[in-house]
Amino acid sequence: MHRDRKAVPGVTKARAASVALLLAATTLAGCERGSSHEAGPSATGPSGCPAAQAEAQAAVARAEKTEIPWNGPAGGPAAVPGKTIVFVAQTMTNPGVAGVAQGVREAARVIGWKVRVIDGEGTPAGIQAALGEAVALRPSGIVIGGFDPGSTSQQVARATAARIPLIGWHAVASPGPSRRPRLFTNVTTHVDDVASISARWVIARSRGNAGVVLFTDASIPFAQHKSELIRKALAACRGVRLLAYENIPIPDASSRTPREVSFLLSRFGSRWTHSVAINDLYFADAAPALRAAGEKGSGPPFNIGAGDGDPSAFQRINSGQYQAATVPEPLSLQGWQILDEFNRAFSGRPASGYVAPVHISTAANSAGATTWNPSGYRQAYRRIWAGDGRAR
């Protein structure tokens, strides 16, 4: 009972009439069209997975809580003076990378260190050159900002030989220290938690019936791993169908995403009810195509970003413009954490082991904010670096 969406604004009245007739008919047939309301009957009839749906709804409710107290380190070494950090960015056009870099800069002003950012501009050659330049500067430490260290193995080897500590942000799949590649630690949320809650949001919001498009960047192992986890989590509900798995490299997203979205609309029509992307920026690029096709900003398709929760994503969510939710990385907090981890490395201490909790931000719980971070992290790190926190 699905109808194809038309990319012609003039059909609005006819579409409204058709929807009314369809809803009247499906009241008897038990096959309802989805709406922007979370309450009420399911999108396409009885739940396709009652047990999975109930579990998903409970998990989403927990993740949407906004009062998240600081549960990170309360102690650690006092600030080591006079350090210089180079942040090598995969691309500063990636809002997540840029947000973490800004957090690093902010924390550096507090701890009293110097920071330099070198932009890899999103290409393998550019990232290799940027990391090579960073190593040549012989800084106190280098941040691997959002790219696979395996793609820069020669530069990583030179940094290791020069005894320059490396800390990753979304550099490998798991948080914490890494032996291959050698990273003092990798700062990220648990990718399996982010993937799982993104898929559960779709299952819960659709009441177990959805047609999903998944956007990823297979050139980044971290991103590809996340999207594979999302795909597996969606498969837990038999009423959720993966319509398309779109591989669009992040540097190409602005040029390719609008074309792909137009094609997907023509191919799937109203069967496309939800989207999940490994990064919010896909929805910034999808919005013009959805708007041109006459789709309402409040959906469908209802879109959730499985990272990174940059300010533009919050603006789309809060204004109901082609994104309904995000699973944000606490970008500012993670910038502060990166500097605290370097301070532990310089002090001969192990990594803190802290991993930020998973969270879902929507218009209902963001209160108009454009970022999300657990409360209290700035105060905690200030106390530690001032020598007020007992080392542990």
URJO-V604269 format. One record per residue. RES is the residue in three letters. OMEGA is omega as a letter, one per 20 degrees, with the letter a starting at -180 (none if undefined). BURIAL is # if it has 9 or more other C-alpha atoms within 8 Angstrom, else .. D_FIRST is the distance of its C-alpha to the first C-alpha in whole Angstrom. Layout:
RES:OMEGA:BURIAL:D_FIRST  RES:OMEGA:BURIAL:D_FIRST
This chain:
MET:a:.:0  HIS:r:.:4  ARG:r:.:7  ASP:r:#:10  ARG:r:.:13  LYS:a:#:16  ALA:a:.:19  VAL:a:.:21  PRO:a:.:22  GLY:a:.:22  VAL:a:.:19  THR:a:.:19  LYS:r:.:19  ALA:r:.:17  ARG:a:.:14  ALA:r:.:15  ALA:r:.:15  SER:r:.:11  VAL:a:#:11  ALA:r:.:13  LEU:a:.:12  LEU:a:#:8  LEU:r:#:10  ALA:a:.:12  ALA:a:.:10  THR:r:#:9  THR:r:#:12  LEU:a:.:13  ALA:r:.:10  GLY:a:#:11  CYS:a:#:7  GLU:r:#:9  ARG:a:#:8  GLY:r:#:12  SER:a:.:15  SER:a:.:18  HIS:r:.:20  GLU:r:.:21  ALA:r:.:21  GLY:a:.:19  PRO:a:.:16  SER:a:#:14  ALA:a:#:12  THR:r:#:9  GLY:r:#:11  PRO:a:.:15  SER:r:#:16  GLY:a:#:16  CYS:a:#:20  PRO:a:.:22  ALA:r:.:25  ALA:r:#:25  GLN:r:#:23  ALA:r:#:26  GLU:a:.:28  ALA:a:#:26  GLN:r:#:26  ALA:a:.:30  ALA:r:#:31  VAL:r:#:29  ALA:r:.:31  ARG:a:.:34  ALA:a:#:34  GLU:r:#:33  LYS:a:#:37  THR:a:.:39  GLU:a:.:42  ILE:a:.:43  PRO:r:.:47  TRP:r:.:49  ASN:r:.:49  GLY:a:.:50  PRO:r:.:54  ALA:a:#:57  GLY:a:#:59  GLY:a:#:60  PRO:r:#:63  ALA:a:#:65  ALA:r:#:64  VAL:a:.:66  PRO:r:.:67  GLY:a:.:67  LYS:r:#:64  THR:a:#:62  ILE:r:#:58  VAL:r:#:56  PHE:r:#:52  VAL:a:#:51  ALA:r:#:47  GLN:r:#:45  THR:r:#:44  MET:r:#:45  THR:r:.:41  ASN:a:#:39  PRO:r:#:39  GLY:r:#:40  VAL:a:#:43  ALA:r:#:44  GLY:r:#:44  VAL:r:#:46  ALA:r:#:48  GLN:r:#:49  GLY:r:#:49  VAL:r:#:52  ARG:a:#:54  GLU:r:#:54  ALA:a:#:55  ALA:r:#:57  ARG:a:#:59  VAL:a:.:59  ILE:r:#:61  GLY:r:#:63  TRP:r:#:62  LYS:r:#:61  VAL:r:#:58  ARG:r:.:57  VAL:r:#:53  ILE:a:#:53  ASP:r:#:49  GLY:r:#:48  GLU:r:#:46  GLY:r:#:43  THR:r:#:45  PRO:a:.:46  ALA:a:.:50  GLY:r:#:49  ILE:r:#:49  GLN:r:#:52  ALA:a:#:54  ALA:r:#:53  LEU:r:#:54  GLY:r:#:57  GLU:r:.:58  ALA:a:#:58  VAL:a:#:60  ALA:r:.:62  LEU:a:.:63  ARG:r:.:64  PRO:r:#:62  SER:a:#:62  GLY:a:#:59  ILE:r:#:55  VAL:r:#:52  ILE:a:#:49  GLY:r:#:47  GLY:r:#:43  PHE:a:#:44  ASP:r:#:44  PRO:r:#:48  GLY:r:.:48  SER:r:.:47  THR:a:#:51  SER:a:.:53  GLN:r:.:56  GLN:r:#:56  VAL:r:#:55  ALA:r:.:58  ARG:r:#:60  ALA:r:#:59  THR:r:#:60  ALA:r:.:63  ALA:r:.:64  ARG:r:.:63  ILE:r:#:61  PRO:r:#:58  LEU:r:#:55  ILE:a:#:52  GLY:r:#:48  TRP:a:#:45  HIS:a:#:42  ALA:r:#:44  VAL:a:#:43  ALA:a:#:41  SER:r:.:43  PRO:r:#:45  GLY:a:#:49  PRO:r:#:51  SER:r:#:51  ARG:r:.:53  ARG:i:.:51  PRO:a:.:51  ARG:r:#:54  LEU:r:#:53  PHE:r:#:55  THR:r:#:51  ASN:a:#:48  VAL:r:#:46  THR:r:#:42  THR:r:#:40  HIS:a:#:39  VAL:r:#:36  ASP:r:.:35  ASP:r:#:35  VAL:r:#:33  ALA:a:#:30  SER:a:#:30  ILE:r:#:29  SER:r:#:27  ALA:r:#:25  ARG:r:#:25  TRP:r:#:24  VAL:a:#:21  ILE:a:#:20  ALA:a:#:22  ARG:a:.:20  SER:a:#:17  ARG:r:#:18  GLY:r:#:17  ASN:a:#:14  ALA:r:#:14  GLY:a:#:13  VAL:r:#:17  VAL:a:#:20  LEU:a:#:23  PHE:a:#:26  THR:r:#:30  ASP:a:#:33  ALA:r:#:34  SER:r:.:38  ILE:a:#:38  PRO:r:#:39  PHE:a:#:38  ALA:r:#:35  GLN:r:#:34  HIS:r:#:35  LYS:a:#:33  SER:r:#:29  GLU:r:.:30  LEU:r:#:30  ILE:a:#:27  ARG:r:#:25  LYS:a:.:27  ALA:r:#:26  LEU:a:#:23  ALA:r:#:23  ALA:r:.:24  CYS:a:#:20  ARG:r:#:18  GLY:r:#:15  VAL:a:#:16  ARG:r:#:16  LEU:a:#:18  LEU:a:#:17  ALA:r:.:20  TYR:a:#:24  GLU:r:.:25  ASN:a:.:29  ILE:r:#:31  PRO:a:#:34  ILE:r:.:35  PRO:a:#:38  ASP:a:#:35  ALA:a:#:33  SER:a:#:34  SER:a:.:33  ARG:a:#:31  THR:r:#:28  PRO:r:#:27  ARG:a:#:27  GLU:a:.:25  VAL:r:#:22  SER:r:#:22  PHE:a:.:21  LEU:r:#:19  LEU:a:#:17  SER:a:#:17  ARG:a:.:16  PHE:a:#:13  GLY:a:#:12  SER:r:#:10  ARG:r:#:10  TRP:a:#:13  THR:a:#:14  HIS:r:#:17  SER:r:#:21  VAL:r:#:24  ALA:a:#:27  ILE:r:#:30  ASN:a:#:32  ASP:a:#:31  LEU:r:#:32  TYR:a:#:29  PHE:r:#:27  ALA:a:#:30  ASP:r:#:30  ALA:a:#:26  ALA:a:#:26  PRO:r:#:28  ALA:r:#:25  LEU:r:#:22  ARG:a:#:24  ALA:r:.:25  ALA:r:#:21  GLY:r:#:21  GLU:r:#:19  LYS:r:#:21  GLY:a:#:23  SER:r:#:22  GLY:i:#:19  PRO:i:#:16  PRO:r:#:17  PHE:a:#:19  ASN:r:#:22  ILE:r:#:25  GLY:r:#:28  ALA:a:#:30  GLY:j:#:33  ASP:r:#:36  GLY:r:#:35  ASP:a:#:37  PRO:a:.:38  SER:r:.:36  ALA:r:#:33  PHE:r:#:34  GLN:r:#:34  ARG:a:#:30  ILE:a:#:29  ASN:a:#:32  SER:r:.:31  GLY:a:#:27  GLN:r:#:27  TYR:r:#:24  GLN:a:#:25  ALA:a:#:25  ALA:r:#:27  THR:r:#:30  VAL:a:#:32  PRO:r:#:35  GLU:r:#:38  PRO:a:#:41  LEU:a:#:43  SER:r:#:46  LEU:a:#:47  GLN:r:#:46  GLY:r:#:49  TRP:r:#:51  GLN:r:#:51  ILE:r:#:51  LEU:r:#:55  ASP:r:#:56  GLU:r:#:55  PHE:a:#:57  ASN:r:#:60  ARG:r:#:60  ALA:a:#:60  PHE:a:.:63  SER:a:.:65  GLY:r:.:64  ARG:r:.:62  PRO:r:.:58  ALA:a:#:55  SER:a:.:54  GLY:a:.:51  TYR:r:.:49  VAL:a:#:45  ALA:a:.:43  PRO:r:.:40  VAL:a:#:37  HIS:r:#:35  ILE:r:#:32  SER:r:#:32  THR:r:#:30  ALA:a:#:31  ALA:a:.:31  ASN:a:#:34  SER:r:#:36  ALA:r:.:37  GLY:a:.:37  ALA:r:.:39  THR:r:#:39  THR:r:#:40  TRP:r:#:40  ASN:r:#:43  PRO:a:#:44  SER:r:.:47  GLY:a:.:51  TYR:r:#:51  ARG:r:.:53  GLN:a:.:56  ALA:a:#:55  TYR:r:#:56  ARG:r:#:59  ARG:a:#:61  ILE:a:#:60  TRP:r:#:62  ALA:a:#:64  GLY:a:#:66  ASP:a:#:65  GLY:r:#:62  ARG:a:#:64  ALA:r:.:63  ARG:none:.:61
